[in-house]
Amino acid sequence: MTAAARHIQERIGGFVPRTGLILGSGLNDLAEAISPEAVFDYADLPSFPHATAPSHRGRLILGHLAGHPVACMQGRIHLYEGVDPAALAIPGRTLKALGCANLVVTNAAGAINQAMRPGALMAITDHINLMGANPLAAPHDDADGPRFFPMNDAYAPVLRSIARDAANQNGITLHEGIYLAVTGPNFETPAEIRAFATLGADAVGMSTVPEVIVAAQAGMGVLGLSMMTNMAAGLADDAPTAQEVHETAALAAGDMGRLIASVLERLA
Ligand code: HPA
């Protein structure tokens, strides 16, 4: 168990979160819907890496969302912040140790597949890791899971099917596709985006993949949800900007929130 998990468990009584939730860029306000049992600043959690991105608050919120016990990371830690990649394993392992069997990861992404426009939501079916880093490239402890393990169903088909049902019932269009991760922090070049399209990527972003690798090792079921906040570089008249990412995320956050709540209701 991580030192952070021990610290939390000593302070939350008998509360057991069943689903971990990681909120991406511009999506932090989704945590406002949680009825909190306990809130921790990352800075107060031993060994926990801190977020520094301006729009990423660093708080772990335990409580109920749509009646379901969750542990929500309001603000994630990105590789582009210069953290040791191995430190990105700590949040996922902490959520697992607290009792989370599933992990819902959200992110803002640039659309490469032109069937998706800004504001569109996509369930991640698979990923391509072009970050050049891996949180598990570190000394191994069998307690965290196996050293070598498959990623074939890292994005659990059963959770995706639940998300499809939830989207249908709420009148939300949910695309499916492949998320390609780069380190950032710069947006991509148009040539990179053309190359990523030939690799089969539908969306590009700067997060999620390290967390999903850790969750897969830990045996957690993952639902990955991307929000297209912009067309990827070269696919729209204007280059992507951080402002566009946050403005679009704010506009489409309602759909993402309703989708997540509806998924959690089905997990109860
Ligand atoms: N590229 C990488 N990350 C992103 C983008 C993008 O276009 N949009 C939101 N996150």
Residues whose N, C-alpha, C, O or C-beta is under 5 A from the ligand:
A	BS01	HPA	A108 A109 G110 F187 V204 G205 M206 T229 M231 A232 P240 V245
